[in-house]
């Protein structure tokens, strides 16, 4: 994050936000307006599964910052 000029708590927050799963609003809005997208649901499921791996990794990497 030094390339972006970020350091300290702001850099840690940005890195951890990258490690989070995709938001569910695409699925919610699709259901609300009657447009169901299997792609949005698949991305949500896949990113939630990958979040289980990425969050601990990024928390470990940022613990020394």
Backbone atoms as SQL, in Angstrom:
CREATE TABLE atoms (id INTEGER PRIMARY KEY, chain TEXT, resi INTEGER, resn TEXT, atom TEXT, x REAL, y REAL, z REAL);
INSERT INTO atoms VALUES
  (1, 'A', 1, 'UNK', 'N', 0.824, -1.195, 0.000),
  (2, 'A', 1, 'UNK', 'CA', 0.000, 0.000, 0.000),
  (3, 'A', 1, 'UNK', 'C', 0.865, 1.255, 0.000),
  (4, 'A', 2, 'UNK', 'N', 2.154, 1.068, 0.131),
  (5, 'A', 2, 'UNK', 'CA', 3.035, 2.225, 0.085),
  (6, 'A', 2, 'UNK', 'C', 2.998, 2.893, -1.276),
  (7, 'A', 3, 'UNK', 'N', 2.733, 2.122, -2.332),
  (8, 'A', 3, 'UNK', 'CA', 2.658, 2.699, -3.673),
  (9, 'A', 3, 'UNK', 'C', 1.510, 3.702, -3.777),
  (10, 'A', 4, 'UNK', 'N', 0.485, 3.520, -2.981),
  (11, 'A', 4, 'UNK', 'CA', -0.652, 4.435, -2.989),
  (12, 'A', 4, 'UNK', 'C', -0.507, 5.550, -1.961),
  (13, 'A', 5, 'UNK', 'N', 0.564, 5.530, -1.211),
  (14, 'A', 5, 'UNK', 'CA', 0.776, 6.548, -0.199),
  (15, 'A', 5, 'UNK', 'C', 0.018, 6.295, 1.090),
  (16, 'A', 6, 'UNK', 'N', -0.437, 5.076, 1.299),
  (17, 'A', 6, 'UNK', 'CA', -1.179, 4.744, 2.512),
  (18, 'A', 6, 'UNK', 'C', -0.264, 4.072, 3.516),
  (19, 'A', 7, 'UNK', 'N', -0.500, 4.346, 4.781),
  (20, 'A', 7, 'UNK', 'CA', 0.269, 3.681, 5.830),
  (21, 'A', 7, 'UNK', 'C', -0.579, 3.616, 7.094),
  (22, 'A', 8, 'UNK', 'N', -0.134, 2.814, 8.026),
  (23, 'A', 8, 'UNK', 'CA', -0.806, 2.700, 9.309),
  (24, 'A', 8, 'UNK', 'C', -2.191, 2.093, 9.222),
  (25, 'A', 9, 'UNK', 'N', -3.101, 2.582, 10.064),
  (26, 'A', 9, 'UNK', 'CA', -4.447, 2.010, 10.131),
  (27, 'A', 9, 'UNK', 'C', -5.217, 2.095, 8.811),
  (28, 'A', 10, 'UNK', 'N', -4.981, 3.140, 8.039),
  (29, 'A', 10, 'UNK', 'CA', -5.680, 3.273, 6.755),
  (30, 'A', 10, 'UNK', 'C', -5.248, 2.163, 5.807),
  (31, 'A', 11, 'UNK', 'N', -3.961, 1.865, 5.755),
  (32, 'A', 11, 'UNK', 'CA', -3.455, 0.795, 4.895),
  (33, 'A', 11, 'UNK', 'C', -3.979, -0.561, 5.351),
  (34, 'A', 12, 'UNK', 'N', -3.985, -0.800, 6.646),
  (35, 'A', 12, 'UNK', 'CA', -4.484, -2.075, 7.179),
  (36, 'A', 12, 'UNK', 'C', -5.963, -2.247, 6.833),
  (37, 'A', 13, 'UNK', 'N', -6.742, -1.188, 7.006),
  (38, 'A', 13, 'UNK', 'CA', -8.167, -1.254, 6.675),
  (39, 'A', 13, 'UNK', 'C', -8.375, -1.534, 5.194),
  (40, 'A', 14, 'UNK', 'N', -7.615, -0.871, 4.340),
  (41, 'A', 14, 'UNK', 'CA', -7.745, -1.081, 2.895),
  (42, 'A', 14, 'UNK', 'C', -7.383, -2.509, 2.512),
  (43, 'A', 15, 'UNK', 'N', -6.327, -3.043, 3.094),
  (44, 'A', 15, 'UNK', 'CA', -5.903, -4.411, 2.786),
  (45, 'A', 15, 'UNK', 'C', -6.956, -5.410, 3.242),
  (46, 'A', 16, 'UNK', 'N', -7.499, -5.231, 4.431),
  (47, 'A', 16, 'UNK', 'CA', -8.520, -6.157, 4.922),
  (48, 'A', 16, 'UNK', 'C', -9.824, -6.039, 4.136),
  (49, 'A', 17, 'UNK', 'N', -10.152, -4.855, 3.646),
  (50, 'A', 17, 'UNK', 'CA', -11.347, -4.709, 2.811),
  (51, 'A', 17, 'UNK', 'C', -11.194, -5.468, 1.498),
  (52, 'A', 18, 'UNK', 'N', -9.973, -5.521, 0.966),
  (53, 'A', 18, 'UNK', 'CA', -9.710, -6.277, -0.256),
  (54, 'A', 18, 'UNK', 'C', -9.935, -7.763, -0.015),
  (55, 'A', 19, 'UNK', 'N', -9.627, -8.239, 1.190),
  (56, 'A', 19, 'UNK', 'CA', -9.734, -9.668, 1.498),
  (57, 'A', 19, 'UNK', 'C', -11.170, -10.121, 1.755),
  (58, 'A', 20, 'UNK', 'N', -12.093, -9.184, 1.940),
  (59, 'A', 20, 'UNK', 'CA', -13.482, -9.552, 2.231),
  (60, 'A', 20, 'UNK', 'C', -14.192, -10.091, 0.996),
  (61, 'A', 21, 'UNK', 'N', -15.281, -10.790, 1.243),
  (62, 'A', 21, 'UNK', 'CA', -16.058, -11.333, 0.125),
  (63, 'A', 21, 'UNK', 'C', -16.882, -10.231, -0.538),
  (64, 'A', 22, 'UNK', 'N', -17.361, -10.538, -1.737),
  (65, 'A', 22, 'UNK', 'CA', -18.194, -9.586, -2.478),
  (66, 'A', 22, 'UNK', 'C', -19.500, -9.355, -1.727),
  (67, 'A', 23, 'UNK', 'N', -20.040, -8.174, -1.867),
  (68, 'A', 23, 'UNK', 'CA', -21.302, -7.856, -1.209),
  (69, 'A', 23, 'UNK', 'C', -22.474, -8.588, -1.832),
  (70, 'A', 24, 'UNK', 'N', -23.525, -8.709, -1.076),
  (71, 'A', 24, 'UNK', 'CA', -24.697, -9.451, -1.521),
  (72, 'A', 24, 'UNK', 'C', -25.755, -8.555, -2.163),
  (73, 'A', 25, 'UNK', 'N', -25.452, -7.275, -2.336),
  (74, 'A', 25, 'UNK', 'CA', -26.469, -6.361, -2.847),
  (75, 'A', 25, 'UNK', 'C', -26.868, -6.661, -4.287),
  (76, 'A', 26, 'UNK', 'N', -25.968, -7.224, -5.088),
  (77, 'A', 26, 'UNK', 'CA', -26.339, -7.613, -6.447),
  (78, 'A', 26, 'UNK', 'C', -27.439, -8.648, -6.450),
  (79, 'A', 27, 'UNK', 'N', -27.348, -9.607, -5.543),
  (80, 'A', 27, 'UNK', 'CA', -28.377, -10.643, -5.423),
  (81, 'A', 27, 'UNK', 'C', -29.668, -10.044, -4.863),
  (82, 'A', 28, 'UNK', 'N', -29.541, -9.189, -3.852),
  (83, 'A', 28, 'UNK', 'CA', -30.723, -8.580, -3.229),
  (84, 'A', 28, 'UNK', 'C', -31.478, -7.705, -4.234),
  (85, 'A', 29, 'UNK', 'N', -30.757, -6.841, -4.946),
  (86, 'A', 29, 'UNK', 'CA', -31.421, -5.978, -5.923),
  (87, 'A', 29, 'UNK', 'C', -32.010, -6.793, -7.068),
  (88, 'A', 30, 'UNK', 'N', -31.314, -7.829, -7.492),
  (89, 'A', 30, 'UNK', 'CA', -31.845, -8.695, -8.542),
  (90, 'A', 30, 'UNK', 'C', -33.151, -9.346, -8.126),
  (91, 'A', 31, 'UNK', 'N', -33.203, -9.842, -6.907),
  (92, 'A', 31, 'UNK', 'CA', -34.439, -10.444, -6.397),
  (93, 'A', 31, 'UNK', 'C', -35.545, -9.407, -6.247),
  (94, 'A', 32, 'UNK', 'N', -35.170, -8.221, -5.824),
  (95, 'A', 32, 'UNK', 'CA', -36.162, -7.153, -5.605),
  (96, 'A', 32, 'UNK', 'C', -36.840, -6.744, -6.906),
  (97, 'A', 33, 'UNK', 'N', -36.058, -6.672, -7.986),
  (98, 'A', 33, 'UNK', 'CA', -36.587, -6.198, -9.257),
  (99, 'A', 33, 'UNK', 'C', -36.893, -7.327, -10.234),
  (100, 'A', 34, 'UNK', 'N', -36.886, -8.557, -9.741),
  (101, 'A', 34, 'UNK', 'CA', -37.282, -9.690, -10.561),
  (102, 'A', 34, 'UNK', 'C', -36.266, -10.121, -11.594),
  (103, 'A', 35, 'UNK', 'N', -35.019, -9.751, -11.398),
  (104, 'A', 35, 'UNK', 'CA', -33.960, -10.142, -12.328),
  (105, 'A', 35, 'UNK', 'C', -32.990, -11.027, -11.562),
  (106, 'A', 36, 'UNK', 'N', -33.148, -12.307, -11.685),
  (107, 'A', 36, 'UNK', 'CA', -32.303, -13.239, -10.944),
  (108, 'A', 36, 'UNK', 'C', -31.087, -13.578, -11.798),
  (109, 'A', 37, 'UNK', 'N', -29.917, -13.403, -11.245),
  (110, 'A', 37, 'UNK', 'CA', -28.688, -13.663, -11.985),
  (111, 'A', 37, 'UNK', 'C', -27.919, -14.799, -11.329),
  (112, 'A', 38, 'UNK', 'N', -27.802, -15.920, -12.011),
  (113, 'A', 38, 'UNK', 'CA', -26.994, -17.017, -11.467),
  (114, 'A', 38, 'UNK', 'C', -25.526, -16.622, -11.314),
  (115, 'A', 39, 'UNK', 'N', -25.069, -15.699, -12.172),
  (116, 'A', 39, 'UNK', 'CA', -23.676, -15.256, -12.073),
  (117, 'A', 39, 'UNK', 'C', -23.433, -14.495, -10.771),
  (118, 'A', 40, 'UNK', 'N', -24.354, -13.612, -10.403),
  (119, 'A', 40, 'UNK', 'CA', -24.204, -12.853, -9.161),
  (120, 'A', 40, 'UNK', 'C', -24.215, -13.786, -7.963),
  (121, 'A', 41, 'UNK', 'N', -25.072, -14.774, -7.996),
  (122, 'A', 41, 'UNK', 'CA', -25.138, -15.730, -6.888),
  (123, 'A', 41, 'UNK', 'C', -23.879, -16.579, -6.822),
  (124, 'A', 42, 'UNK', 'N', -23.345, -16.969, -7.977),
  (125, 'A', 42, 'UNK', 'CA', -22.123, -17.779, -8.012),
  (126, 'A', 42, 'UNK', 'C', -20.925, -16.988, -7.510),
  (127, 'A', 43, 'UNK', 'N', -20.847, -15.713, -7.898),
  (128, 'A', 43, 'UNK', 'CA', -19.743, -14.867, -7.431),
  (129, 'A', 43, 'UNK', 'C', -19.816, -14.685, -5.925),
  (130, 'A', 44, 'UNK', 'N', -21.008, -14.484, -5.400),
  (131, 'A', 44, 'UNK', 'CA', -21.172, -14.331, -3.954),
  (132, 'A', 44, 'UNK', 'C', -20.738, -15.592, -3.223),
  (133, 'A', 45, 'UNK', 'N', -21.147, -16.748, -3.710),
  (134, 'A', 45, 'UNK', 'CA', -20.774, -18.010, -3.082),
  (135, 'A', 45, 'UNK', 'C', -19.269, -18.243, -3.161),
  (136, 'A', 46, 'UNK', 'N', -18.689, -18.059, -4.333),
  (137, 'A', 46, 'UNK', 'CA', -17.256, -18.294, -4.509),
  (138, 'A', 46, 'UNK', 'C', -16.421, -17.324, -3.678),
  (139, 'A', 47, 'UNK', 'N', -16.795, -16.049, -3.667),
  (140, 'A', 47, 'UNK', 'CA', -16.014, -15.085, -2.895),
  (141, 'A', 47, 'UNK', 'C', -16.147, -15.323, -1.395),
  (142, 'A', 48, 'UNK', 'N', -17.291, -15.820, -0.949),
  (143, 'A', 48, 'UNK', 'CA', -17.447, -16.149, 0.472),
  (144, 'A', 48, 'UNK', 'C', -16.569, -17.326, 0.861),
  (145, 'A', 49, 'UNK', 'N', -16.477, -18.314, -0.016),
  (146, 'A', 49, 'UNK', 'CA', -15.611, -19.465, 0.255),
  (147, 'A', 49, 'UNK', 'C', -14.147, -19.042, 0.255),
  (148, 'A', 50, 'UNK', 'N', -13.750, -18.230, -0.726),
  (149, 'A', 50, 'UNK', 'CA', -12.359, -17.776, -0.793),
  (150, 'A', 50, 'UNK', 'C', -12.007, -16.830, 0.349),
  (151, 'A', 51, 'UNK', 'N', -13.003, -16.146, 0.893),
  (152, 'A', 51, 'UNK', 'CA', -12.782, -15.245, 2.024),
  (153, 'A', 51, 'UNK', 'C', -12.292, -16.013, 3.249),
  (154, 'A', 52, 'UNK', 'N', -12.732, -17.259, 3.372),
  (155, 'A', 52, 'UNK', 'CA', -12.291, -18.096, 4.488),
  (156, 'A', 52, 'UNK', 'C', -10.778, -18.282, 4.445),
  (157, 'A', 53, 'UNK', 'N', -10.214, -18.308, 3.250),
  (158, 'A', 53, 'UNK', 'CA', -8.765, -18.451, 3.101),
  (159, 'A', 53, 'UNK', 'C', -8.044, -17.104, 3.110),
  (160, 'A', 54, 'UNK', 'N', -8.631, -16.115, 2.458),
  (161, 'A', 54, 'UNK', 'CA', -7.915, -14.851, 2.289),
  (162, 'A', 54, 'UNK', 'C', -7.874, -13.996, 3.552),
  (163, 'A', 55, 'UNK', 'N', -8.936, -13.982, 4.340),
  (164, 'A', 55, 'UNK', 'CA', -8.931, -13.138, 5.538),
  (165, 'A', 55, 'UNK', 'C', -7.836, -13.503, 6.534),
  (166, 'A', 56, 'UNK', 'N', -7.696, -14.777, 6.932),
  (167, 'A', 56, 'UNK', 'CA', -6.603, -15.096, 7.858),
  (168, 'A', 56, 'UNK', 'C', -5.224, -14.770, 7.281),
  (169, 'A', 57, 'UNK', 'N', -5.064, -14.985, 5.982),
  (170, 'A', 57, 'UNK', 'CA', -3.787, -14.675, 5.340),
  (171, 'A', 57, 'UNK', 'C', -3.485, -13.183, 5.421),
  (172, 'A', 58, 'UNK', 'N', -4.441, -12.347, 5.051),
  (173, 'A', 58, 'UNK', 'CA', -4.214, -10.912, 5.064),
  (174, 'A', 58, 'UNK', 'C', -4.127, -10.358, 6.484),
  (175, 'A', 59, 'UNK', 'N', -4.831, -10.940, 7.431),
  (176, 'A', 59, 'UNK', 'CA', -4.700, -10.513, 8.829),
  (177, 'A', 59, 'UNK', 'C', -3.288, -10.800, 9.320),
  (178, 'A', 60, 'UNK', 'N', -2.759, -11.969, 8.968),
  (179, 'A', 60, 'UNK', 'CA', -1.385, -12.313, 9.347),
  (180, 'A', 60, 'UNK', 'C', -0.390, -11.365, 8.697),
  (181, 'A', 61, 'UNK', 'N', -0.600, -11.061, 7.426),
  (182, 'A', 61, 'UNK', 'CA', 0.325, -10.174, 6.718),
  (183, 'A', 61, 'UNK', 'C', 0.302, -8.753, 7.267),
  (184, 'A', 62, 'UNK', 'N', -0.836, -8.286, 7.744),
  (185, 'A', 62, 'UNK', 'CA', -0.922, -6.916, 8.246),
  (186, 'A', 62, 'UNK', 'C', -0.638, -6.802, 9.738),
  (187, 'A', 63, 'UNK', 'N', -0.432, -7.904, 10.419),
  (188, 'A', 63, 'UNK', 'CA', -0.214, -7.827, 11.867),
  (189, 'A', 63, 'UNK', 'C', 1.083, -7.114, 12.224),
  (190, 'A', 64, 'UNK', 'N', 2.035, -7.069, 11.316),
  (191, 'A', 64, 'UNK', 'CA', 3.299, -6.397, 11.596),
  (192, 'A', 64, 'UNK', 'C', 3.339, -4.949, 11.163),
  (193, 'A', 65, 'UNK', 'N', 2.255, -4.423, 10.637),
  (194, 'A', 65, 'UNK', 'CA', 2.262, -3.043, 10.121),
  (195, 'A', 65, 'UNK', 'C', 2.088, -2.038, 11.235);
